[in-house]
């Protein structure tokens, strides 16, 4: 499976979101808010993009799961 540009962006944004939530949980530090401001327009855009990325990855993951067919492997005996 090859990843296209949208896939890479979605993965990157979802990782950023996961790291941000980890920082919030562990240290009560919101990296996005520290960079862009507390609930500024830019931080809200980042939050929306992270959420959309997660939904996109859920969609592509379920689509991929349906398209993969498990065929029995043949064993080559020499």
BABA-262733 format. One record per atom (N, C-alpha, C, O): residue number from 1; x, y, z. Coordinates in nm, 3 decimals, always signed. Example, Ala and Ser with C-alpha at 12.3 -4.5 7.8 and 13.67 -1.06 7.14 Angstrom:
residues 2
<site nr="1" east="+1.319" north="-0.569" up="+0.780"/>
<site nr="1" east="+1.230" north="-0.450" up="+0.780"/>
<site nr="1" east="+1.320" north="-0.330" up="+0.780"/>
<site nr="1" east="+1.424" north="-0.332" up="+0.846"/>
<site nr="2" east="+1.285" north="-0.225" up="+0.708"/>
<site nr="2" east="+1.367" north="-0.106" up="+0.714"/>
<site nr="2" east="+1.290" north="+0.003" up="+0.787"/>
<site nr="2" east="+1.341" north="+0.114" up="+0.804"/>
This chain:
residues 78
<site nr="1" east="+0.084" north="-0.118" up="+0.000"/>
<site nr="1" east="+0.000" north="+0.000" up="+0.000"/>
<site nr="1" east="+0.089" north="+0.124" up="+0.000"/>
<site nr="1" east="+0.176" north="+0.140" up="+0.086"/>
<site nr="2" east="+0.066" north="+0.210" up="-0.095"/>
<site nr="2" east="+0.140" north="+0.335" up="-0.103"/>
<site nr="2" east="+0.056" north="+0.446" up="-0.044"/>
<site nr="2" east="-0.065" north="+0.453" up="-0.066"/>
<site nr="3" east="+0.121" north="+0.533" up="+0.030"/>
<site nr="3" east="+0.051" north="+0.646" up="+0.091"/>
<site nr="3" east="+0.061" north="+0.766" up="-0.001"/>
<site nr="3" east="+0.167" north="+0.798" up="-0.054"/>
<site nr="4" east="-0.053" north="+0.833" up="-0.019"/>
<site nr="4" east="-0.051" north="+0.956" up="-0.098"/>
<site nr="4" east="-0.027" north="+1.075" up="-0.006"/>
<site nr="4" east="-0.014" north="+1.059" up="+0.115"/>
<site nr="5" east="-0.023" north="+1.192" up="-0.062"/>
<site nr="5" east="+0.008" north="+1.313" up="+0.015"/>
<site nr="5" east="-0.096" north="+1.337" up="+0.125"/>
<site nr="5" east="-0.060" north="+1.374" up="+0.237"/>
<site nr="6" east="-0.223" north="+1.316" up="+0.094"/>
<site nr="6" east="-0.328" north="+1.336" up="+0.194"/>
<site nr="6" east="-0.312" north="+1.239" up="+0.311"/>
<site nr="6" east="-0.334" north="+1.277" up="+0.426"/>
<site nr="7" east="-0.274" north="+1.117" up="+0.281"/>
<site nr="7" east="-0.250" north="+1.019" up="+0.388"/>
<site nr="7" east="-0.138" north="+1.065" up="+0.480"/>
<site nr="7" east="-0.152" north="+1.059" up="+0.602"/>
<site nr="8" east="-0.028" north="+1.112" up="+0.423"/>
<site nr="8" east="+0.086" north="+1.158" up="+0.504"/>
<site nr="8" east="+0.046" north="+1.278" up="+0.590"/>
<site nr="8" east="+0.085" north="+1.286" up="+0.707"/>
<site nr="9" east="-0.030" north="+1.370" up="+0.534"/>
<site nr="9" east="-0.075" north="+1.486" up="+0.610"/>
<site nr="9" east="-0.165" north="+1.442" up="+0.725"/>
<site nr="9" east="-0.152" north="+1.491" up="+0.837"/>
<site nr="10" east="-0.256" north="+1.350" up="+0.696"/>
<site nr="10" east="-0.347" north="+1.301" up="+0.800"/>
<site nr="10" east="-0.270" north="+1.232" up="+0.911"/>
<site nr="10" east="-0.298" north="+1.254" up="+1.029"/>
<site nr="11" east="-0.173" north="+1.148" up="+0.875"/>
<site nr="11" east="-0.091" north="+1.083" up="+0.977"/>
<site nr="11" east="-0.013" north="+1.184" up="+1.061"/>
<site nr="11" east="-0.008" north="+1.173" up="+1.183"/>
<site nr="12" east="+0.046" north="+1.281" up="+0.996"/>
<site nr="12" east="+0.124" north="+1.382" up="+1.069"/>
<site nr="12" east="+0.036" north="+1.462" up="+1.165"/>
<site nr="12" east="+0.073" north="+1.483" up="+1.280"/>
<site nr="13" east="-0.080" north="+1.505" up="+1.118"/>
<site nr="13" east="-0.169" north="+1.583" up="+1.204"/>
<site nr="13" east="-0.224" north="+1.499" up="+1.320"/>
<site nr="13" east="-0.239" north="+1.549" up="+1.431"/>
<site nr="14" east="-0.252" north="+1.373" up="+1.294"/>
<site nr="14" east="-0.302" north="+1.287" up="+1.400"/>
<site nr="14" east="-0.193" north="+1.260" up="+1.503"/>
<site nr="14" east="-0.222" north="+1.253" up="+1.623"/>
<site nr="15" east="-0.070" north="+1.245" up="+1.459"/>
<site nr="15" east="+0.042" north="+1.228" up="+1.553"/>
<site nr="15" east="+0.060" north="+1.355" up="+1.635"/>
<site nr="15" east="+0.081" north="+1.347" up="+1.757"/>
<site nr="16" east="+0.053" north="+1.471" up="+1.572"/>
<site nr="16" east="+0.063" north="+1.598" up="+1.645"/>
<site nr="16" east="-0.046" north="+1.607" up="+1.751"/>
<site nr="16" east="-0.021" north="+1.646" up="+1.864"/>
<site nr="17" east="-0.168" north="+1.569" up="+1.712"/>
<site nr="17" east="-0.279" north="+1.571" up="+1.808"/>
<site nr="17" east="-0.256" north="+1.475" up="+1.923"/>
<site nr="17" east="-0.284" north="+1.508" up="+2.038"/>
<site nr="18" east="-0.204" north="+1.356" up="+1.892"/>
<site nr="18" east="-0.176" north="+1.259" up="+1.998"/>
<site nr="18" east="-0.068" north="+1.307" up="+2.093"/>
<site nr="18" east="-0.079" north="+1.290" up="+2.215"/>
<site nr="19" east="+0.036" north="+1.366" up="+2.038"/>
<site nr="19" east="+0.143" north="+1.420" up="+2.124"/>
<site nr="19" east="+0.088" north="+1.533" up="+2.210"/>
<site nr="19" east="+0.120" north="+1.543" up="+2.329"/>
<site nr="20" east="+0.005" north="+1.618" up="+2.151"/>
<site nr="20" east="-0.053" north="+1.728" up="+2.228"/>
<site nr="20" east="-0.139" north="+1.676" up="+2.343"/>
<site nr="20" east="-0.130" north="+1.727" up="+2.455"/>
<site nr="21" east="-0.222" north="+1.574" up="+2.316"/>
<site nr="21" east="-0.304" north="+1.517" up="+2.424"/>
<site nr="21" east="-0.217" north="+1.449" up="+2.529"/>
<site nr="21" east="-0.250" north="+1.452" up="+2.648"/>
<site nr="22" east="-0.109" north="+1.387" up="+2.487"/>
<site nr="22" east="-0.017" north="+1.328" up="+2.585"/>
<site nr="22" east="+0.045" north="+1.433" up="+2.675"/>
<site nr="22" east="+0.058" north="+1.412" up="+2.796"/>
<site nr="23" east="+0.083" north="+1.546" up="+2.616"/>
<site nr="23" east="+0.138" north="+1.655" up="+2.697"/>
<site nr="23" east="+0.034" north="+1.714" up="+2.792"/>
<site nr="23" east="+0.065" north="+1.749" up="+2.906"/>
<site nr="24" east="-0.089" north="+1.724" up="+2.744"/>
<site nr="24" east="-0.196" north="+1.776" up="+2.831"/>
<site nr="24" east="-0.218" north="+1.681" up="+2.948"/>
<site nr="24" east="-0.229" north="+1.724" up="+3.062"/>
<site nr="25" east="-0.225" north="+1.551" up="+2.919"/>
<site nr="25" east="-0.249" north="+1.453" up="+3.025"/>
<site nr="25" east="-0.135" north="+1.442" up="+3.123"/>
<site nr="25" east="-0.158" north="+1.431" up="+3.244"/>
<site nr="26" east="-0.013" north="+1.444" up="+3.074"/>
<site nr="26" east="+0.103" north="+1.421" up="+3.161"/>
<site nr="26" east="+0.148" north="+1.547" up="+3.234"/>
<site nr="26" east="+0.185" north="+1.541" up="+3.351"/>
<site nr="27" east="+0.144" north="+1.661" up="+3.165"/>
<site nr="27" east="+0.204" north="+1.782" up="+3.222"/>
<site nr="27" east="+0.110" north="+1.902" up="+3.227"/>
<site nr="27" east="+0.151" north="+2.012" up="+3.266"/>
<site nr="28" east="-0.016" north="+1.882" up="+3.188"/>
<site nr="28" east="-0.112" north="+1.992" up="+3.179"/>
<site nr="28" east="-0.056" north="+2.106" up="+3.094"/>
<site nr="28" east="-0.070" north="+2.224" up="+3.127"/>
<site nr="29" east="+0.007" north="+2.067" up="+2.983"/>
<site nr="29" east="+0.067" north="+2.164" up="+2.891"/>
<site nr="29" east="+0.010" north="+2.143" up="+2.752"/>
<site nr="29" east="+0.024" north="+2.036" up="+2.694"/>
<site nr="30" east="-0.055" north="+2.246" up="+2.700"/>
<site nr="30" east="-0.116" north="+2.240" up="+2.567"/>
<site nr="30" east="-0.021" north="+2.307" up="+2.468"/>
<site nr="30" east="-0.012" north="+2.430" up="+2.463"/>
<site nr="31" east="+0.049" north="+2.226" up="+2.390"/>
<site nr="31" east="+0.148" north="+2.276" up="+2.296"/>
<site nr="31" east="+0.085" north="+2.363" up="+2.187"/>
<site nr="31" east="+0.141" north="+2.466" up="+2.151"/>
<site nr="32" east="-0.029" north="+2.322" up="+2.135"/>
<site nr="32" east="-0.096" north="+2.400" up="+2.031"/>
<site nr="32" east="-0.134" north="+2.538" up="+2.084"/>
<site nr="32" east="-0.113" north="+2.638" up="+2.016"/>
<site nr="33" east="-0.189" north="+2.543" up="+2.204"/>
<site nr="33" east="-0.225" north="+2.672" up="+2.263"/>
<site nr="33" east="-0.102" north="+2.756" up="+2.293"/>
<site nr="33" east="-0.106" north="+2.878" up="+2.281"/>
<site nr="34" east="+0.008" north="+2.691" up="+2.331"/>
<site nr="34" east="+0.131" north="+2.765" up="+2.359"/>
<site nr="34" east="+0.188" north="+2.827" up="+2.232"/>
<site nr="34" east="+0.244" north="+2.937" up="+2.235"/>
<site nr="35" east="+0.174" north="+2.758" up="+2.120"/>
<site nr="35" east="+0.228" north="+2.810" up="+1.994"/>
<site nr="35" east="+0.136" north="+2.913" up="+1.930"/>
<site nr="35" east="+0.181" north="+3.019" up="+1.889"/>
<site nr="36" east="+0.006" north="+2.881" up="+1.923"/>
<site nr="36" east="-0.087" north="+2.966" up="+1.848"/>
<site nr="36" east="-0.178" north="+3.053" up="+1.933"/>
<site nr="36" east="-0.249" north="+3.137" up="+1.879"/>
<site nr="37" east="-0.178" north="+3.034" up="+2.065"/>
<site nr="37" east="-0.265" north="+3.111" up="+2.152"/>
<site nr="37" east="-0.386" north="+3.029" up="+2.195"/>
<site nr="37" east="-0.433" north="+2.942" up="+2.122"/>
<site nr="38" east="-0.434" north="+3.059" up="+2.314"/>
<site nr="38" east="-0.546" north="+2.986" up="+2.372"/>
<site nr="38" east="-0.673" north="+3.011" up="+2.290"/>
<site nr="38" east="-0.726" north="+3.122" up="+2.291"/>
<site nr="39" east="-0.720" north="+2.910" up="+2.221"/>
<site nr="39" east="-0.841" north="+2.912" up="+2.139"/>
<site nr="39" east="-0.841" north="+3.027" up="+2.037"/>
<site nr="39" east="-0.946" north="+3.086" up="+2.009"/>
<site nr="40" east="-0.724" north="+3.058" up="+1.984"/>
<site nr="40" east="-0.715" north="+3.156" up="+1.875"/>
<site nr="40" east="-0.770" north="+3.091" up="+1.749"/>
<site nr="40" east="-0.797" north="+2.971" up="+1.746"/>
<site nr="41" east="-0.785" north="+3.169" up="+1.646"/>
<site nr="41" east="-0.834" north="+3.115" up="+1.519"/>
<site nr="41" east="-0.742" north="+3.007" up="+1.468"/>
<site nr="41" east="-0.788" north="+2.903" up="+1.421"/>
<site nr="42" east="-0.610" north="+3.030" up="+1.476"/>
<site nr="42" east="-0.515" north="+2.930" up="+1.427"/>
<site nr="42" east="-0.519" north="+2.801" up="+1.508"/>
<site nr="42" east="-0.514" north="+2.692" up="+1.451"/>
<site nr="43" east="-0.530" north="+2.812" up="+1.640"/>
<site nr="43" east="-0.535" north="+2.691" up="+1.722"/>
<site nr="43" east="-0.664" north="+2.614" up="+1.694"/>
<site nr="43" east="-0.662" north="+2.491" up="+1.693"/>
<site nr="44" east="-0.773" north="+2.684" up="+1.673"/>
<site nr="44" east="-0.900" north="+2.617" up="+1.641"/>
<site nr="44" east="-0.889" north="+2.545" up="+1.507"/>
<site nr="44" east="-0.943" north="+2.436" up="+1.490"/>
<site nr="45" east="-0.821" north="+2.607" up="+1.411"/>
<site nr="45" east="-0.802" north="+2.543" up="+1.281"/>
<site nr="45" east="-0.720" north="+2.415" up="+1.297"/>
<site nr="45" east="-0.752" north="+2.313" up="+1.237"/>
<site nr="46" east="-0.614" north="+2.421" up="+1.379"/>
<site nr="46" east="-0.532" north="+2.303" up="+1.404"/>
<site nr="46" east="-0.617" north="+2.193" up="+1.467"/>
<site nr="46" east="-0.608" north="+2.077" up="+1.425"/>
<site nr="47" east="-0.699" north="+2.227" up="+1.565"/>
<site nr="47" east="-0.784" north="+2.127" up="+1.631"/>
<site nr="47" east="-0.881" north="+2.063" up="+1.531"/>
<site nr="47" east="-0.902" north="+1.942" up="+1.533"/>
<site nr="48" east="-0.941" north="+2.145" up="+1.446"/>
<site nr="48" east="-1.035" north="+2.093" up="+1.346"/>
<site nr="48" east="-0.962" north="+2.003" up="+1.247"/>
<site nr="48" east="-1.014" north="+1.897" up="+1.211"/>
<site nr="49" east="-0.844" north="+2.043" up="+1.202"/>
<site nr="49" east="-0.768" north="+1.962" up="+1.108"/>
<site nr="49" east="-0.726" north="+1.828" up="+1.170"/>
<site nr="49" east="-0.727" north="+1.725" up="+1.103"/>
<site nr="50" east="-0.689" north="+1.830" up="+1.296"/>
<site nr="50" east="-0.652" north="+1.705" up="+1.365"/>
<site nr="50" east="-0.774" north="+1.614" up="+1.373"/>
<site nr="50" east="-0.763" north="+1.494" up="+1.348"/>
<site nr="51" east="-0.888" north="+1.669" up="+1.407"/>
<site nr="51" east="-1.010" north="+1.589" up="+1.414"/>
<site nr="51" east="-1.049" north="+1.532" up="+1.279"/>
<site nr="51" east="-1.085" north="+1.415" up="+1.269"/>
<site nr="52" east="-1.042" north="+1.614" up="+1.174"/>
<site nr="52" east="-1.073" north="+1.566" up="+1.039"/>
<site nr="52" east="-0.974" north="+1.459" up="+0.995"/>
<site nr="52" east="-1.011" north="+1.364" up="+0.927"/>
<site nr="53" east="-0.848" north="+1.475" up="+1.034"/>
<site nr="53" east="-0.746" north="+1.375" up="+1.000"/>
<site nr="53" east="-0.778" north="+1.241" up="+1.065"/>
<site nr="53" east="-0.765" north="+1.136" up="+1.003"/>
<site nr="54" east="-0.821" north="+1.246" up="+1.190"/>
<site nr="54" east="-0.857" north="+1.122" up="+1.260"/>
<site nr="54" east="-0.975" north="+1.055" up="+1.190"/>
<site nr="54" east="-0.975" north="+0.933" up="+1.172"/>
<site nr="55" east="-1.077" north="+1.133" up="+1.153"/>
<site nr="55" east="-1.192" north="+1.076" up="+1.082"/>
<site nr="55" east="-1.151" north="+1.018" up="+0.947"/>
<site nr="55" east="-1.200" north="+0.913" up="+0.907"/>
<site nr="56" east="-1.062" north="+1.087" up="+0.877"/>
<site nr="56" east="-1.012" north="+1.038" up="+0.749"/>
<site nr="56" east="-0.940" north="+0.905" up="+0.766"/>
<site nr="56" east="-0.959" north="+0.813" up="+0.687"/>
<site nr="57" east="-0.856" north="+0.895" up="+0.870"/>
<site nr="57" east="-0.782" north="+0.771" up="+0.892"/>
<site nr="57" east="-0.875" north="+0.657" up="+0.933"/>
<site nr="57" east="-0.852" north="+0.541" up="+0.898"/>
<site nr="58" east="-0.980" north="+0.689" up="+1.008"/>
<site nr="58" east="-1.079" north="+0.586" up="+1.041"/>
<site nr="58" east="-1.147" north="+0.538" up="+0.913"/>
<site nr="58" east="-1.164" north="+0.418" up="+0.892"/>
<site nr="59" east="-1.185" north="+0.631" up="+0.827"/>
<site nr="59" east="-1.251" north="+0.597" up="+0.701"/>
<site nr="59" east="-1.159" north="+0.512" up="+0.612"/>
<site nr="59" east="-1.201" north="+0.407" up="+0.562"/>
<site nr="60" east="-1.037" north="+0.557" up="+0.593"/>
<site nr="60" east="-0.946" north="+0.482" up="+0.505"/>
<site nr="60" east="-0.909" north="+0.348" up="+0.567"/>
<site nr="60" east="-0.888" north="+0.250" up="+0.495"/>
<site nr="61" east="-0.900" north="+0.342" up="+0.698"/>
<site nr="61" east="-0.870" north="+0.215" up="+0.763"/>
<site nr="61" east="-0.981" north="+0.114" up="+0.746"/>
<site nr="61" east="-0.953" north="-0.004" up="+0.722"/>
<site nr="62" east="-1.105" north="+0.157" up="+0.756"/>
<site nr="62" east="-1.215" north="+0.063" up="+0.737"/>
<site nr="62" east="-1.229" north="+0.026" up="+0.590"/>
<site nr="62" east="-1.263" north="-0.088" up="+0.558"/>
<site nr="63" east="-1.202" north="+0.120" up="+0.501"/>
<site nr="63" east="-1.207" north="+0.091" up="+0.358"/>
<site nr="63" east="-1.096" north="-0.008" up="+0.321"/>
<site nr="63" east="-1.119" north="-0.100" up="+0.242"/>
<site nr="64" east="-0.979" north="+0.010" up="+0.377"/>
<site nr="64" east="-0.867" north="-0.081" up="+0.350"/>
<site nr="64" east="-0.897" north="-0.220" up="+0.404"/>
<site nr="64" east="-0.868" north="-0.320" up="+0.339"/>
<site nr="65" east="-0.956" north="-0.226" up="+0.523"/>
<site nr="65" east="-0.988" north="-0.355" up="+0.583"/>
<site nr="65" east="-1.085" north="-0.434" up="+0.499"/>
<site nr="65" east="-1.078" north="-0.557" up="+0.495"/>
<site nr="66" east="-1.177" north="-0.366" up="+0.431"/>
<site nr="66" east="-1.274" north="-0.435" up="+0.347"/>
<site nr="66" east="-1.214" north="-0.479" up="+0.214"/>
<site nr="66" east="-1.261" north="-0.575" up="+0.153"/>
<site nr="67" east="-1.110" north="-0.409" up="+0.169"/>
<site nr="67" east="-1.054" north="-0.441" up="+0.038"/>
<site nr="67" east="-0.945" north="-0.547" up="+0.045"/>
<site nr="67" east="-0.907" north="-0.602" up="-0.059"/>
<site nr="68" east="-0.895" north="-0.576" up="+0.162"/>
<site nr="68" east="-0.790" north="-0.676" up="+0.176"/>
<site nr="68" east="-0.853" north="-0.814" up="+0.184"/>
<site nr="68" east="-0.938" north="-0.839" up="+0.269"/>
<site nr="69" east="-0.812" north="-0.900" up="+0.095"/>
<site nr="69" east="-0.862" north="-1.038" up="+0.095"/>
<site nr="69" east="-0.748" north="-1.128" up="+0.138"/>
<site nr="69" east="-0.638" north="-1.123" up="+0.084"/>
<site nr="70" east="-0.777" north="-1.209" up="+0.234"/>
<site nr="70" east="-0.674" north="-1.301" up="+0.283"/>
<site nr="70" east="-0.681" north="-1.428" up="+0.200"/>
<site nr="70" east="-0.778" north="-1.503" up="+0.208"/>
<site nr="71" east="-0.578" north="-1.450" up="+0.123"/>
<site nr="71" east="-0.569" north="-1.572" up="+0.044"/>
<site nr="71" east="-0.471" north="-1.665" up="+0.114"/>
<site nr="71" east="-0.369" north="-1.622" up="+0.167"/>
<site nr="72" east="-0.502" north="-1.792" up="+0.113"/>
<site nr="72" east="-0.408" north="-1.885" up="+0.177"/>
<site nr="72" east="-0.274" north="-1.884" up="+0.106"/>
<site nr="72" east="-0.267" north="-1.882" up="-0.017"/>
<site nr="73" east="-0.170" north="-1.884" up="+0.184"/>
<site nr="73" east="-0.037" north="-1.885" up="+0.127"/>
<site nr="73" east="+0.000" north="-2.026" up="+0.086"/>
<site nr="73" east="-0.023" north="-2.122" up="+0.159"/>
<site nr="74" east="+0.059" north="-2.036" up="-0.030"/>
<site nr="74" east="+0.106" north="-2.166" up="-0.073"/>
<site nr="74" east="+0.249" north="-2.184" up="-0.025"/>
<site nr="74" east="+0.330" north="-2.092" up="-0.029"/>
<site nr="75" east="+0.276" north="-2.302" up="+0.019"/>
<site nr="75" east="+0.408" north="-2.330" up="+0.072"/>
<site nr="75" east="+0.490" north="-2.401" up="-0.035"/>
<site nr="75" east="+0.446" north="-2.502" up="-0.091"/>
<site nr="76" east="+0.606" north="-2.348" up="-0.060"/>
<site nr="76" east="+0.693" north="-2.408" up="-0.160"/>
<site nr="76" east="+0.787" north="-2.504" up="-0.089"/>
<site nr="76" east="+0.861" north="-2.465" up="+0.002"/>
<site nr="77" east="+0.782" north="-2.629" up="-0.130"/>
<site nr="77" east="+0.868" north="-2.731" up="-0.070"/>
<site nr="77" east="+0.972" north="-2.769" up="-0.173"/>
<site nr="77" east="+0.940" north="-2.801" up="-0.287"/>
<site nr="78" east="+1.097" north="-2.764" up="-0.131"/>
<site nr="78" east="+1.208" north="-2.799" up="-0.222"/>
<site nr="78" east="+1.266" north="-2.930" up="-0.187"/>
<site nr="78" east="+1.360" north="-2.975" up="-0.252"/>
